[in-house]
Amino acid sequence: MTLVKRNVEVINPHISTSSTMFLIKVEGNSMVEADINHGDYLLVDRNFQNVNGAIVIAELNGAWTVKRLYYNDLGEIELFPENPTFPIIKVSETDNFKVIGKVVNSFRSFN
């Protein structure tokens, strides 16, 4: 599972955010085929509408993850990694689940 750090200090005058946007740093490699790699930063919008098929930051049972979200034919939520070595996560009714935000951009640091 690709996890994300919640607290990221950004010192870059070229990146501006509104109150609905935040940056997170990726830890893990479950999204490499979406060109999201370990150490990348994701710009996330908390003000989102349609997330079906979108890459999202989700909280599942207390852990944050980045995955592509789909609703299946039964209306259930499935979280898809973009790396074939990771399993699809099916969110059950007993899971504590919420979408934190929709990923709108990614940044890579080469330092």
Phi and psi in radians as a Rosetta constraint file:
Dihedral C 1 N 2 CA 2 C 2 CIRCULARHARMONIC -1.521 0.35
Dihedral N 2 CA 2 C 2 N 3 CIRCULARHARMONIC 2.148 0.35
Dihedral C 2 N 3 CA 3 C 3 CIRCULARHARMONIC -1.789 0.35
Dihedral N 3 CA 3 C 3 N 4 CIRCULARHARMONIC 2.899 0.35
Dihedral C 3 N 4 CA 4 C 4 CIRCULARHARMONIC -2.289 0.35
Dihedral N 4 CA 4 C 4 N 5 CIRCULARHARMONIC 2.550 0.35
Dihedral C 4 N 5 CA 5 C 5 CIRCULARHARMONIC -1.478 0.35
Dihedral N 5 CA 5 C 5 N 6 CIRCULARHARMONIC 2.399 0.35
Dihedral C 5 N 6 CA 6 C 6 CIRCULARHARMONIC -1.436 0.35
Dihedral N 6 CA 6 C 6 N 7 CIRCULARHARMONIC -0.502 0.35
Dihedral C 6 N 7 CA 7 C 7 CIRCULARHARMONIC -1.940 0.35
Dihedral N 7 CA 7 C 7 N 8 CIRCULARHARMONIC 1.978 0.35
Dihedral C 7 N 8 CA 8 C 8 CIRCULARHARMONIC -2.249 0.35
Dihedral N 8 CA 8 C 8 N 9 CIRCULARHARMONIC 2.190 0.35
Dihedral C 8 N 9 CA 9 C 9 CIRCULARHARMONIC -1.574 0.35
Dihedral N 9 CA 9 C 9 N 10 CIRCULARHARMONIC 2.161 0.35
Dihedral C 9 N 10 CA 10 C 10 CIRCULARHARMONIC -1.988 0.35
Dihedral N 10 CA 10 C 10 N 11 CIRCULARHARMONIC 2.093 0.35
Dihedral C 10 N 11 CA 11 C 11 CIRCULARHARMONIC -2.072 0.35
Dihedral N 11 CA 11 C 11 N 12 CIRCULARHARMONIC 1.485 0.35
Dihedral C 11 N 12 CA 12 C 12 CIRCULARHARMONIC -2.650 0.35
Dihedral N 12 CA 12 C 12 N 13 CIRCULARHARMONIC 1.965 0.35
Dihedral C 12 N 13 CA 13 C 13 CIRCULARHARMONIC -1.204 0.35
Dihedral N 13 CA 13 C 13 N 14 CIRCULARHARMONIC -0.195 0.35
Dihedral C 13 N 14 CA 14 C 14 CIRCULARHARMONIC -1.559 0.35
Dihedral N 14 CA 14 C 14 N 15 CIRCULARHARMONIC -0.121 0.35
Dihedral C 14 N 15 CA 15 C 15 CIRCULARHARMONIC -1.900 0.35
Dihedral N 15 CA 15 C 15 N 16 CIRCULARHARMONIC 2.107 0.35
Dihedral C 15 N 16 CA 16 C 16 CIRCULARHARMONIC -2.127 0.35
Dihedral N 16 CA 16 C 16 N 17 CIRCULARHARMONIC 2.566 0.35
Dihedral C 16 N 17 CA 17 C 17 CIRCULARHARMONIC -2.316 0.35
Dihedral N 17 CA 17 C 17 N 18 CIRCULARHARMONIC 2.704 0.35
Dihedral C 17 N 18 CA 18 C 18 CIRCULARHARMONIC -1.711 0.35
Dihedral N 18 CA 18 C 18 N 19 CIRCULARHARMONIC -3.134 0.35
Dihedral C 18 N 19 CA 19 C 19 CIRCULARHARMONIC -1.164 0.35
Dihedral N 19 CA 19 C 19 N 20 CIRCULARHARMONIC -0.308 0.35
Dihedral C 19 N 20 CA 20 C 20 CIRCULARHARMONIC -1.618 0.35
Dihedral N 20 CA 20 C 20 N 21 CIRCULARHARMONIC -0.091 0.35
Dihedral C 20 N 21 CA 21 C 21 CIRCULARHARMONIC -1.917 0.35
Dihedral N 21 CA 21 C 21 N 22 CIRCULARHARMONIC 2.593 0.35
Dihedral C 21 N 22 CA 22 C 22 CIRCULARHARMONIC -2.638 0.35
Dihedral N 22 CA 22 C 22 N 23 CIRCULARHARMONIC 2.810 0.35
Dihedral C 22 N 23 CA 23 C 23 CIRCULARHARMONIC -1.880 0.35
Dihedral N 23 CA 23 C 23 N 24 CIRCULARHARMONIC 2.491 0.35
Dihedral C 23 N 24 CA 24 C 24 CIRCULARHARMONIC -2.341 0.35
Dihedral N 24 CA 24 C 24 N 25 CIRCULARHARMONIC 2.712 0.35
Dihedral C 24 N 25 CA 25 C 25 CIRCULARHARMONIC -1.832 0.35
Dihedral N 25 CA 25 C 25 N 26 CIRCULARHARMONIC 2.337 0.35
Dihedral C 25 N 26 CA 26 C 26 CIRCULARHARMONIC -1.468 0.35
Dihedral N 26 CA 26 C 26 N 27 CIRCULARHARMONIC 2.398 0.35
Dihedral C 26 N 27 CA 27 C 27 CIRCULARHARMONIC -2.186 0.35
Dihedral N 27 CA 27 C 27 N 28 CIRCULARHARMONIC 2.022 0.35
Dihedral C 27 N 28 CA 28 C 28 CIRCULARHARMONIC 2.134 0.35
Dihedral N 28 CA 28 C 28 N 29 CIRCULARHARMONIC 3.086 0.35
Dihedral C 28 N 29 CA 29 C 29 CIRCULARHARMONIC -2.342 0.35
Dihedral N 29 CA 29 C 29 N 30 CIRCULARHARMONIC 0.529 0.35
Dihedral C 29 N 30 CA 30 C 30 CIRCULARHARMONIC -1.350 0.35
Dihedral N 30 CA 30 C 30 N 31 CIRCULARHARMONIC -0.115 0.35
Dihedral C 30 N 31 CA 31 C 31 CIRCULARHARMONIC -2.110 0.35
Dihedral N 31 CA 31 C 31 N 32 CIRCULARHARMONIC 0.423 0.35
Dihedral C 31 N 32 CA 32 C 32 CIRCULARHARMONIC -1.111 0.35
Dihedral N 32 CA 32 C 32 N 33 CIRCULARHARMONIC -0.540 0.35
Dihedral C 32 N 33 CA 33 C 33 CIRCULARHARMONIC -1.330 0.35
Dihedral N 33 CA 33 C 33 N 34 CIRCULARHARMONIC -0.154 0.35
Dihedral C 33 N 34 CA 34 C 34 CIRCULARHARMONIC -1.714 0.35
Dihedral N 34 CA 34 C 34 N 35 CIRCULARHARMONIC 0.217 0.35
Dihedral C 34 N 35 CA 35 C 35 CIRCULARHARMONIC 1.059 0.35
Dihedral N 35 CA 35 C 35 N 36 CIRCULARHARMONIC 0.635 0.35
Dihedral C 35 N 36 CA 36 C 36 CIRCULARHARMONIC -2.016 0.35
Dihedral N 36 CA 36 C 36 N 37 CIRCULARHARMONIC 1.974 0.35
Dihedral C 36 N 37 CA 37 C 37 CIRCULARHARMONIC -2.034 0.35
Dihedral N 37 CA 37 C 37 N 38 CIRCULARHARMONIC 2.848 0.35
Dihedral C 37 N 38 CA 38 C 38 CIRCULARHARMONIC -0.942 0.35
Dihedral N 38 CA 38 C 38 N 39 CIRCULARHARMONIC 2.263 0.35
Dihedral C 38 N 39 CA 39 C 39 CIRCULARHARMONIC 1.629 0.35
Dihedral N 39 CA 39 C 39 N 40 CIRCULARHARMONIC -0.210 0.35
Dihedral C 39 N 40 CA 40 C 40 CIRCULARHARMONIC -1.219 0.35
Dihedral N 40 CA 40 C 40 N 41 CIRCULARHARMONIC 2.778 0.35
Dihedral C 40 N 41 CA 41 C 41 CIRCULARHARMONIC -1.900 0.35
Dihedral N 41 CA 41 C 41 N 42 CIRCULARHARMONIC 2.410 0.35
Dihedral C 41 N 42 CA 42 C 42 CIRCULARHARMONIC -2.003 0.35
Dihedral N 42 CA 42 C 42 N 43 CIRCULARHARMONIC 2.343 0.35
Dihedral C 42 N 43 CA 43 C 43 CIRCULARHARMONIC -1.597 0.35
Dihedral N 43 CA 43 C 43 N 44 CIRCULARHARMONIC 2.129 0.35
Dihedral C 43 N 44 CA 44 C 44 CIRCULARHARMONIC -2.099 0.35
Dihedral N 44 CA 44 C 44 N 45 CIRCULARHARMONIC 2.361 0.35
Dihedral C 44 N 45 CA 45 C 45 CIRCULARHARMONIC -1.835 0.35
Dihedral N 45 CA 45 C 45 N 46 CIRCULARHARMONIC 2.087 0.35
Dihedral C 45 N 46 CA 46 C 46 CIRCULARHARMONIC -1.343 0.35
Dihedral N 46 CA 46 C 46 N 47 CIRCULARHARMONIC -0.257 0.35
Dihedral C 46 N 47 CA 47 C 47 CIRCULARHARMONIC -1.730 0.35
Dihedral N 47 CA 47 C 47 N 48 CIRCULARHARMONIC 1.540 0.35
Dihedral C 47 N 48 CA 48 C 48 CIRCULARHARMONIC -2.221 0.35
Dihedral N 48 CA 48 C 48 N 49 CIRCULARHARMONIC 2.809 0.35
Dihedral C 48 N 49 CA 49 C 49 CIRCULARHARMONIC -2.103 0.35
Dihedral N 49 CA 49 C 49 N 50 CIRCULARHARMONIC -1.507 0.35
Dihedral C 49 N 50 CA 50 C 50 CIRCULARHARMONIC -1.470 0.35
Dihedral N 50 CA 50 C 50 N 51 CIRCULARHARMONIC 2.097 0.35
Dihedral C 50 N 51 CA 51 C 51 CIRCULARHARMONIC -1.967 0.35
Dihedral N 51 CA 51 C 51 N 52 CIRCULARHARMONIC -0.029 0.35
Dihedral C 51 N 52 CA 52 C 52 CIRCULARHARMONIC -1.082 0.35
Dihedral N 52 CA 52 C 52 N 53 CIRCULARHARMONIC 2.057 0.35
Dihedral C 52 N 53 CA 53 C 53 CIRCULARHARMONIC 1.544 0.35
Dihedral N 53 CA 53 C 53 N 54 CIRCULARHARMONIC -0.062 0.35
Dihedral C 53 N 54 CA 54 C 54 CIRCULARHARMONIC -1.594 0.35
Dihedral N 54 CA 54 C 54 N 55 CIRCULARHARMONIC 2.744 0.35
Dihedral C 54 N 55 CA 55 C 55 CIRCULARHARMONIC -1.475 0.35
Dihedral N 55 CA 55 C 55 N 56 CIRCULARHARMONIC 2.234 0.35
Dihedral C 55 N 56 CA 56 C 56 CIRCULARHARMONIC -2.271 0.35
Dihedral N 56 CA 56 C 56 N 57 CIRCULARHARMONIC 2.813 0.35
Dihedral C 56 N 57 CA 57 C 57 CIRCULARHARMONIC -1.741 0.35
Dihedral N 57 CA 57 C 57 N 58 CIRCULARHARMONIC 2.136 0.35
Dihedral C 57 N 58 CA 58 C 58 CIRCULARHARMONIC -2.183 0.35
Dihedral N 58 CA 58 C 58 N 59 CIRCULARHARMONIC 2.633 0.35
Dihedral C 58 N 59 CA 59 C 59 CIRCULARHARMONIC -1.861 0.35
Dihedral N 59 CA 59 C 59 N 60 CIRCULARHARMONIC 2.107 0.35
Dihedral C 59 N 60 CA 60 C 60 CIRCULARHARMONIC -2.173 0.35
Dihedral N 60 CA 60 C 60 N 61 CIRCULARHARMONIC 1.946 0.35
Dihedral C 60 N 61 CA 61 C 61 CIRCULARHARMONIC 0.913 0.35
Dihedral N 61 CA 61 C 61 N 62 CIRCULARHARMONIC 0.745 0.35
Dihedral C 61 N 62 CA 62 C 62 CIRCULARHARMONIC 1.586 0.35
Dihedral N 62 CA 62 C 62 N 63 CIRCULARHARMONIC -0.209 0.35
Dihedral C 62 N 63 CA 63 C 63 CIRCULARHARMONIC -1.858 0.35
Dihedral N 63 CA 63 C 63 N 64 CIRCULARHARMONIC 2.408 0.35
Dihedral C 63 N 64 CA 64 C 64 CIRCULARHARMONIC -1.554 0.35
Dihedral N 64 CA 64 C 64 N 65 CIRCULARHARMONIC 2.488 0.35
Dihedral C 64 N 65 CA 65 C 65 CIRCULARHARMONIC -2.533 0.35
Dihedral N 65 CA 65 C 65 N 66 CIRCULARHARMONIC 2.744 0.35
Dihedral C 65 N 66 CA 66 C 66 CIRCULARHARMONIC -1.974 0.35
Dihedral N 66 CA 66 C 66 N 67 CIRCULARHARMONIC 2.186 0.35
Dihedral C 66 N 67 CA 67 C 67 CIRCULARHARMONIC -2.685 0.35
Dihedral N 67 CA 67 C 67 N 68 CIRCULARHARMONIC 2.914 0.35
Dihedral C 67 N 68 CA 68 C 68 CIRCULARHARMONIC -1.568 0.35
Dihedral N 68 CA 68 C 68 N 69 CIRCULARHARMONIC 2.219 0.35
Dihedral C 68 N 69 CA 69 C 69 CIRCULARHARMONIC -1.732 0.35
Dihedral N 69 CA 69 C 69 N 70 CIRCULARHARMONIC 2.330 0.35
Dihedral C 69 N 70 CA 70 C 70 CIRCULARHARMONIC -2.345 0.35
Dihedral N 70 CA 70 C 70 N 71 CIRCULARHARMONIC 2.568 0.35
Dihedral C 70 N 71 CA 71 C 71 CIRCULARHARMONIC -1.697 0.35
Dihedral N 71 CA 71 C 71 N 72 CIRCULARHARMONIC 2.209 0.35
Dihedral C 71 N 72 CA 72 C 72 CIRCULARHARMONIC -1.398 0.35
Dihedral N 72 CA 72 C 72 N 73 CIRCULARHARMONIC -3.088 0.35
Dihedral C 72 N 73 CA 73 C 73 CIRCULARHARMONIC -1.094 0.35
Dihedral N 73 CA 73 C 73 N 74 CIRCULARHARMONIC -0.372 0.35
Dihedral C 73 N 74 CA 74 C 74 CIRCULARHARMONIC -1.616 0.35
Dihedral N 74 CA 74 C 74 N 75 CIRCULARHARMONIC 0.034 0.35
Dihedral C 74 N 75 CA 75 C 75 CIRCULARHARMONIC 1.444 0.35
Dihedral N 75 CA 75 C 75 N 76 CIRCULARHARMONIC 0.153 0.35
Dihedral C 75 N 76 CA 76 C 76 CIRCULARHARMONIC -1.442 0.35
Dihedral N 76 CA 76 C 76 N 77 CIRCULARHARMONIC 2.675 0.35
Dihedral C 76 N 77 CA 77 C 77 CIRCULARHARMONIC -1.595 0.35
Dihedral N 77 CA 77 C 77 N 78 CIRCULARHARMONIC 2.325 0.35
Dihedral C 77 N 78 CA 78 C 78 CIRCULARHARMONIC -2.228 0.35
Dihedral N 78 CA 78 C 78 N 79 CIRCULARHARMONIC 2.375 0.35
Dihedral C 78 N 79 CA 79 C 79 CIRCULARHARMONIC -1.890 0.35
Dihedral N 79 CA 79 C 79 N 80 CIRCULARHARMONIC 2.073 0.35
Dihedral C 79 N 80 CA 80 C 80 CIRCULARHARMONIC -1.825 0.35
Dihedral N 80 CA 80 C 80 N 81 CIRCULARHARMONIC 2.171 0.35
Dihedral C 80 N 81 CA 81 C 81 CIRCULARHARMONIC -1.322 0.35
Dihedral N 81 CA 81 C 81 N 82 CIRCULARHARMONIC 2.781 0.35
Dihedral C 81 N 82 CA 82 C 82 CIRCULARHARMONIC -1.887 0.35
Dihedral N 82 CA 82 C 82 N 83 CIRCULARHARMONIC 0.883 0.35
Dihedral C 82 N 83 CA 83 C 83 CIRCULARHARMONIC -2.727 0.35
Dihedral N 83 CA 83 C 83 N 84 CIRCULARHARMONIC 2.060 0.35
Dihedral C 83 N 84 CA 84 C 84 CIRCULARHARMONIC -1.149 0.35
Dihedral N 84 CA 84 C 84 N 85 CIRCULARHARMONIC -0.196 0.35
Dihedral C 84 N 85 CA 85 C 85 CIRCULARHARMONIC -1.468 0.35
Dihedral N 85 CA 85 C 85 N 86 CIRCULARHARMONIC -0.073 0.35
Dihedral C 85 N 86 CA 86 C 86 CIRCULARHARMONIC -1.889 0.35
Dihedral N 86 CA 86 C 86 N 87 CIRCULARHARMONIC 2.533 0.35
Dihedral C 86 N 87 CA 87 C 87 CIRCULARHARMONIC -1.401 0.35
Dihedral N 87 CA 87 C 87 N 88 CIRCULARHARMONIC 2.718 0.35
Dihedral C 87 N 88 CA 88 C 88 CIRCULARHARMONIC -1.247 0.35
Dihedral N 88 CA 88 C 88 N 89 CIRCULARHARMONIC 2.429 0.35
Dihedral C 88 N 89 CA 89 C 89 CIRCULARHARMONIC -1.810 0.35
Dihedral N 89 CA 89 C 89 N 90 CIRCULARHARMONIC 2.086 0.35
Dihedral C 89 N 90 CA 90 C 90 CIRCULARHARMONIC -1.701 0.35
Dihedral N 90 CA 90 C 90 N 91 CIRCULARHARMONIC 2.110 0.35
Dihedral C 90 N 91 CA 91 C 91 CIRCULARHARMONIC -1.427 0.35
Dihedral N 91 CA 91 C 91 N 92 CIRCULARHARMONIC 2.152 0.35
Dihedral C 91 N 92 CA 92 C 92 CIRCULARHARMONIC -1.682 0.35
Dihedral N 92 CA 92 C 92 N 93 CIRCULARHARMONIC 2.935 0.35
Dihedral C 92 N 93 CA 93 C 93 CIRCULARHARMONIC -1.142 0.35
Dihedral N 93 CA 93 C 93 N 94 CIRCULARHARMONIC -0.395 0.35
Dihedral C 93 N 94 CA 94 C 94 CIRCULARHARMONIC -1.512 0.35
Dihedral N 94 CA 94 C 94 N 95 CIRCULARHARMONIC -0.175 0.35
Dihedral C 94 N 95 CA 95 C 95 CIRCULARHARMONIC -1.305 0.35
Dihedral N 95 CA 95 C 95 N 96 CIRCULARHARMONIC 2.566 0.35
Dihedral C 95 N 96 CA 96 C 96 CIRCULARHARMONIC -1.579 0.35
Dihedral N 96 CA 96 C 96 N 97 CIRCULARHARMONIC 1.874 0.35
Dihedral C 96 N 97 CA 97 C 97 CIRCULARHARMONIC -2.348 0.35
Dihedral N 97 CA 97 C 97 N 98 CIRCULARHARMONIC 2.424 0.35
Dihedral C 97 N 98 CA 98 C 98 CIRCULARHARMONIC -2.713 0.35
Dihedral N 98 CA 98 C 98 N 99 CIRCULARHARMONIC 2.634 0.35
Dihedral C 98 N 99 CA 99 C 99 CIRCULARHARMONIC -1.525 0.35
Dihedral N 99 CA 99 C 99 N 100 CIRCULARHARMONIC 2.158 0.35
Dihedral C 99 N 100 CA 100 C 100 CIRCULARHARMONIC -1.425 0.35
Dihedral N 100 CA 100 C 100 N 101 CIRCULARHARMONIC -0.729 0.35
Dihedral C 100 N 101 CA 101 C 101 CIRCULARHARMONIC -3.102 0.35
Dihedral N 101 CA 101 C 101 N 102 CIRCULARHARMONIC 3.000 0.35
Dihedral C 101 N 102 CA 102 C 102 CIRCULARHARMONIC -1.809 0.35
Dihedral N 102 CA 102 C 102 N 103 CIRCULARHARMONIC 2.274 0.35
Dihedral C 102 N 103 CA 103 C 103 CIRCULARHARMONIC -1.278 0.35
Dihedral N 103 CA 103 C 103 N 104 CIRCULARHARMONIC 2.203 0.35
Dihedral C 103 N 104 CA 104 C 104 CIRCULARHARMONIC -1.960 0.35
Dihedral N 104 CA 104 C 104 N 105 CIRCULARHARMONIC -0.277 0.35
Dihedral C 104 N 105 CA 105 C 105 CIRCULARHARMONIC -2.890 0.35
Dihedral N 105 CA 105 C 105 N 106 CIRCULARHARMONIC 2.826 0.35
Dihedral C 105 N 106 CA 106 C 106 CIRCULARHARMONIC -2.323 0.35
Dihedral N 106 CA 106 C 106 N 107 CIRCULARHARMONIC 2.665 0.35
Dihedral C 106 N 107 CA 107 C 107 CIRCULARHARMONIC -2.359 0.35
Dihedral N 107 CA 107 C 107 N 108 CIRCULARHARMONIC 2.504 0.35
Dihedral C 107 N 108 CA 108 C 108 CIRCULARHARMONIC -2.122 0.35
Dihedral N 108 CA 108 C 108 N 109 CIRCULARHARMONIC 2.322 0.35
Dihedral C 108 N 109 CA 109 C 109 CIRCULARHARMONIC -1.736 0.35
Dihedral N 109 CA 109 C 109 N 110 CIRCULARHARMONIC 2.314 0.35
Dihedral C 109 N 110 CA 110 C 110 CIRCULARHARMONIC -1.835 0.35
Dihedral N 110 CA 110 C 110 N 111 CIRCULARHARMONIC 0.250 0.35
